[in-house]
Structures are given as structure tokens and as C-alpha cells.
Amino acid sequence: MNRLTIEERAKILHLLCERMSIRAIARLTEVSKNTVAKLLIDAGKACADYHDTNVRDVKAARVQVDEIWSFTYAKQKNVAAATAAPDHAGDTWTWTAIDADSKMIVSYLVGGRDAEYAMWFMDDLASRLASRVQLTSDGHRAYLEAVEGAFGCDVDYAELVKMYGATATAAGRYSPAECTGIKKIRREGNPDIDHVSASYVERQNLTMRMHMRRFTRLTNAFSKKVENHAHAVALHMMYYNFVRIHKTRRVSPAMAAGVTDRLWEISDIAMLVEQAEAKRGKHGPYKKKGQISN
């Protein structure tokens, strides 16, 4: 049975991290799209495991949290009429928590936007921090109970609530409403109002849309399975934290946060996949186009 080399895997993973579609990667690298999809799944699992194990005791002072919308299989309003819609079809939210100083994604979660997911997300974030932080969220009400449950009194927490005006656009055309002002609300502890901001986490939302084809609006590039969506997010977070040099910090976010002492290469992520396979005692199949494996 033929196998992808480390170099071939690294090339495919790099293209996935730079927003190229699975079919386009299959054409460029001359492998089957099933091989690319399987590598994405394997890499997503390996990256999620590495993040869960190693992104701990992060010495952050200010953390910003937010949620970014996408959808799986069909938009929520169309799920009822969709043919053979899988479980978890419809709205899919990605929760992110970024260290405002190092720009590292400390915690992330893919799922719904309800109170239960908010609690899971905040519990995970609290478990990864080394000390008390100043936390900023938007006005989503699910955060209130979740922050209290995860941090208790050991947090300086504030909300940044945006106020919007009326949306004046042509019928049937979407355009975001204009932000007319903001309110900063102290919720717990003694947050520094000057540092109550969501700028960095909102900029990270743009980075996710630019680096993951699945987040592109008004295309057919959306995820068909929520599991694959989660794997793509895990791969992106690993690439963003450990491989990609942040323009402002001039090192990777993981280096700036002290989580690693070196700049990773994309081949290091490919090695994580190999190590995971070795633990399972399996090797994934690899086929060139038109080639039949024995």
C-alpha cells in the first residue's frame, strides 16, 4: 500500500491552511479528493489532541472572546426542507478566546451558541489559564452564567455591547447594520475599562474567514459535515498558533505566549499525523489519480 510522504502531506496541509478547496488540492497534487479529506480529518484530530494537551498554564493578562457564524449542510432556515440533512445541520458557531498580548488562540469550540456551549467553552478556557485575567466578551447573555460558573470571583470581566442603527439596504440584499456606539459594562471584579475591547478577537474572525474556505459567505464551499468543520478549525488553530508568523509580534503566537520555544513548520504538523498513526498502528491509503492500490 502506498503512503503519502511527510513532504506530500505537508504540501497538502499547507494548501488547506491557505484556503484552497479539497478538489483544487486534489488536482494540483494529483491525489484523490478522498485522500485529501482523510488527511484533513487525521490532521484535525492530531491538532486538537496536541492543543488539548500542551496549551496549558498560559500566562495571559487580557483575554477576548467571541463567536463566529457559519453553517453546515444547509442554512438553519432551510434544514427542515433539506434532503437527508445530517445531525447538527444548520447554524454552526465557532467560539474563540484570544490572548490580547501574544495573539494566541487559547481556547476554541465548535457547536451551538446556547448556554450549554458557553459553559463548556468557559470551563475549557479557565482550565488553560495560569492566573487571573481580564476578560472581555460581547453582550451575548449566555456568557454571564458561564463566566461565573467557570471563574467564580477570580476574574475581571466586562462586556462590550455594540449598538446598531437601522439597516438601509435594498430588499433581499444583506448588509450589516451600522454600529452607532458601544457600552462597556463591568460584570465581575475590577476590569480596566481602557482595555475592554474586542478588536483582536474580531480581527481573528476575519483571519478565520480568509484562511478557511468553509467560512466563505455566499458560496458552495460550506461544510457538509460538522465533524469535518471541526477538524478544519483545529488544523487552522494549530497553523495560526504555531506555524504562521504574526505580523505584529514577528514570531508565532505560541512563541509569544511562551508555549513553544521555536517556530514550527508545516511538516511538524504532518509529523503529528504520523505519530498518531503509529500509536494506532495504522497507515492511511494513498492513491494517485487513476491508480489502483493492491
For each residue, the residues with C-beta under 8 A, 3 or more apart:
1: 283 285 286 293 294
2: 285 286 287 288 291 293
3: 283 284 285 286
4: 8 9 12 31 35 39 284 286
5: 8 9
6: 9 10 267 270 271 274
7: 10 11 267
8: 4 5 11 12 29 31 286
9: 4 5 6 12 13 39 270 273 274
10: 6 7 13 14 265 266 267 269 270
11: 7 8 14 15 29
12: 4 8 9 15 16 25 29 31 36 39
13: 9 10 16 17 39 43 235 239 266 269 270
14: 10 11 17 18 266
15: 11 12 18 20 24 25 28 29
16: 12 13 20 22 25 36 40 43 232 235
17: 13 14 211 235 236 239 243 266
18: 14 15 211
19: 210 211 212 213
20: 15 16 24 25 28 213
21: 24 25 213 221
22: 16 25 26 33 36 37 40
23: 26 27 33
24: 15 20 21 27 28
25: 12 15 16 20 21 22 28 29 31 33 36
26: 22 23 29 30 31 32 33 35 36 289
27: 23 24 30
28: 15 20 24 25
29: 8 11 12 15 25 26 36
30: 26 27 288 289
31: 4 8 12 25 26 35 36 286 287 288 289
32: 26 35 36 287 289
33: 22 23 25 26 36 37
34: 37 38
35: 4 26 31 32 38 39 284 285 286 287
36: 12 16 22 25 26 29 31 32 33 39 40
37: 22 33 34 40 41 228
38: 34 35 41 42 284 285
39: 4 9 12 13 35 36 42 43 273 284
40: 16 22 36 37 43 44 228 231 232 235
41: 37 38 44 45 227 228 231
42: 38 39 45 46 273 276 277 284
43: 13 16 39 40 46 47 231 234 235 269 270 272 273
44: 40 41 47 48 228 230 231 232 233 234 235
45: 41 42 48 49 231 234 276
46: 42 43 49 50 269 272 273 275 276
47: 43 44 50 51 234 235 237 238 269 272
48: 44 45 51 52 230 231 234
49: 45 46 52 53 276
50: 46 47 53 54 238 272
51: 47 48 54 55 234 237 238 241
52: 48 49 55
53: 49 50 56
54: 50 51 259
55: 51 52 58 104 106 107 128 241 254 259
56: 53 127 128
57: 128 129 130
58: 55 99 104 106 128 129 130 257 259
59: 130 131 257 258
60: 63 99 100 101 102 104 106 129 130 133 257
61: 100 101 133 134
62: 99 100 101 133 134 136 195
63: 60 97 98 99 100 106 125 129 133 134 135 136
64: 97 98 100 135 136 137 197 198 199 200 201
65: 95 96 97 98 121 125 135 136 137 143 201
66: 95 96 137 138 198 201 202 204 205
67: 93 94 95 96 113 140
68: 93 94 96 205 208 209 215
69: 91 92 93
70: 92 93 94 214 215 222 223 229
71: 74 75 76 90 91 92 222
72: 86 88 89 90 92 222 223 224 225 226 229
73: 79 82 85 86 89 90 222 223 224 225
74: 71 78 79 82 85 89 90
75: 71 78 79 90 91
76: 71 79 90 91
77:
78: 74 75 81 82
79: 73 74 75 76 82 85 89 90
80:
81: 78
82: 73 74 78 79 85 89
83:
84:
85: 73 74 79 82 89 90
86: 72 73 89 224 225 226
87: 226
88: 72 92 226
89: 72 73 74 79 82 85 86 226
90: 71 72 73 74 75 76 79 85
91: 69 71 75 76 112 113
92: 69 70 71 72 88 110 111 223 226 229
93: 67 68 69 70 110 111 112 113 117
94: 67 68 70 108 109 110 208 233
95: 65 66 67 107 108 109 110 111 117 118 121
96: 65 66 67 68 105 107 108 201 204 205 208
97: 63 64 65 105 106 107 108 121 125 201
98: 63 64 65 103 104 105 106 200 201 204
99: 58 60 62 63 102 103 104 106 253 257
100: 60 61 62 63 64 103 195 197 200
101: 60 61 62 256
102: 60 99 249 253 254 256 257 258
103: 98 99 100 200 204 246 248 249 253 256
104: 55 58 60 98 99 241 253 254 256 257 259
105: 96 97 98 108 204 237 240 241 253
106: 55 58 60 63 97 98 99 125 128 129
107: 55 95 96 97 121 124 125 128
108: 94 95 96 97 105 233 234 237
109: 94 95 117 120 121 124
110: 92 93 94 95 226 229 230 233
111: 92 93 95 117 120
112: 91 93 116 117
113: 67 91 93 117 118 140 142
114: 117 118 142
115: 118 119 142 145 146
116: 112 119 120
117: 93 95 109 111 112 113 114 120 121 142
118: 95 113 114 115 121 122 140 142 143 145 146
119: 115 116 122 123 145 146 149 150
120: 109 111 116 117 123 124
121: 65 95 97 107 109 117 118 124 125 146
122: 118 119 125 126 143 146 147 149 150 151
123: 119 120 126 127 146 149 150
124: 107 109 120 121 127 128
125: 63 65 97 106 107 121 122 128 129 150
126: 122 123 129 150 151
127: 56 123 124
128: 55 56 57 58 106 107 124 125
129: 57 58 60 63 106 125 126 133
130: 57 58 59 60
131: 59
132: 154 155 156 189
133: 60 61 62 63 129 155 156
134: 61 62 63 155 156 157 158 189 191 192 195 196
135: 63 64 65 147 151 155 156 157 158 191
136: 62 63 64 65 157 158 159 160 191 195 196 197 198
137: 64 65 66 140 143 147 157 159 160 198
138: 66 143 159 160 161 162 198
139: 159 160 161 162
140: 67 113 118 137 143
141: 144
142: 113 114 115 117 118 145 146
143: 65 118 122 137 138 140 146 147 159
144: 141 147 148 187
145: 115 118 119 142 148 149
146: 115 118 119 121 122 123 142 143 149 150
147: 122 135 137 143 144 150 151 155 157 187 188
148: 144 145 151 152 188
149: 119 122 123 145 146 152
150: 119 122 123 125 126 146 147
151: 122 126 135 147 148 154 155 157 188
152: 148 149 155
153: 188 189
154: 132 151
155: 132 133 134 135 147 151 152 188 189
156: 132 133 134 135 188 189 190 191 192
157: 134 135 136 137 147 151 186 187 188 189 191
158: 134 135 136 184 185 186 187 191 193 196
159: 136 137 138 139 143 183 184 185 187
160: 136 137 138 139 182 183 184 196 197 198
161: 138 139 182 183 184 185
162: 138 139 179 181 182
163: 179 180 181 182 183
164: 167 177 178 179 180
165: 177 178 179 180
166: 177
167: 164 175 176 177 178
168:
169: 173 174 175
170: 173
171:
172:
173: 169 170
174: 169
175: 167 169
176: 167
177: 164 165 166 167
178: 164 165 167
179: 162 163 164 165 182
180: 163 164 165
181: 162 163
182: 160 161 162 163 179
183: 159 160 161 163
184: 158 159 160 161 193 196
185: 158 159 161
186: 157 158 189 190 191 193
187: 144 147 157 158 159
188: 147 148 151 153 155 156 157 191
189: 132 134 153 155 156 157 186
190: 156 186
191: 134 135 136 156 157 158 186 188 195 196
192: 134 156 195 196
193: 158 184 186 196
194:
195: 62 100 134 136 191 192
196: 134 136 158 160 184 191 192 193
197: 64 100 136 160 200
198: 64 66 136 137 138 160 201 202
199: 64 202 203
200: 64 98 100 103 197 203 204
201: 64 65 66 96 97 98 198 204 205
202: 66 198 199 205 206
203: 199 200 206 207
204: 66 96 98 103 105 200 201 207 208
205: 66 68 96 201 202 208 209
206: 202 203 209 210
207: 203 204 210 211 240
208: 68 94 96 204 205 211 212 215 233 236
209: 68 205 206 212 215 216 217
210: 19 206 207
211: 17 18 19 207 208 236 239 240
212: 19 208 209 215 232 233 236
213: 19 20 21 216 219 221
214: 70 221 222 223 229 232
215: 68 70 208 209 212
216: 209 213 219 221 222
217: 209
218:
219: 213 216 222
220:
221: 21 213 214 216
222: 70 71 72 73 214 216 219
223: 70 72 73 92 214 226 228 229 232
224: 72 73 86 228
225: 72 73 86 228 229
226: 72 86 87 88 89 92 110 223 229 230
227: 41 230 231
228: 37 40 41 44 223 224 225 231 232
229: 70 72 92 110 214 223 225 226 232 233
230: 44 48 110 226 227 233 234
231: 40 41 43 44 45 48 227 228 234 235
232: 16 40 44 212 214 223 228 229 235 236
233: 44 94 108 110 208 212 229 230 236 237
234: 43 44 45 47 48 51 108 230 231 237 238
235: 13 16 17 40 43 44 47 231 232 238 239 269
236: 17 208 211 212 232 233 239 240
237: 47 51 105 108 233 234 240 241
238: 47 50 51 234 235 241 242 243 269
239: 13 17 211 235 236 242 243 244 266 269
240: 105 207 211 236 237 243 244 253
241: 51 55 104 105 237 238 252 253 254 259
242: 238 239 252 254 260 263 264 268 269
243: 17 238 239 240 252 263 264 265 266 268 269
244: 239 240 252
245: 249 250 251 252 263
246: 103 249 250 251 252 253 256
247: 250
248: 103
249: 102 103 245 246 252 253 255 256
250: 245 246 247
251: 245 246 255 256 263
252: 241 242 243 244 245 246 249 255 256 260 263 264
253: 99 102 103 104 105 240 241 246 249 256 257
254: 55 102 104 241 242 257 259 260 264
255: 249 251 252 258 259 260 261 262 263
256: 101 102 103 104 246 249 251 252 253
257: 58 59 60 99 102 104 253 254
258: 59 102 255
259: 54 55 58 104 241 254 255
260: 242 252 254 255 264
261: 255
262: 255
263: 242 243 245 251 252 255
264: 242 243 252 254 260 268 269
265: 10 243 268
266: 10 13 14 17 239 243 269 270
267: 6 7 10 270 271
268: 242 243 264 265 271 272
269: 10 13 43 46 47 235 238 239 242 243 264 266 272 273
270: 6 9 10 13 43 266 267 273 274
271: 6 267 268 274 275
272: 43 46 47 50 268 269 275 276
273: 9 39 42 43 46 269 270 276 277
274: 6 9 270 271 277 278
275: 46 271 272 278 279
276: 42 45 46 49 272 273 279 280
277: 42 273 274 280 281 282 283 284
278: 274 275 281
279: 275 276
280: 276 277
281: 277 278
282: 277
283: 1 3 277
284: 3 4 35 38 39 42 277
285: 1 2 3 35 38 293
286: 1 2 3 4 8 31 35 293
287: 2 31 32 35 291 292 293
288: 2 30 31 291
289: 26 30 31 32
290:
291: 2 287 288
292: 287
293: 1 2 285 286 287
294: 1
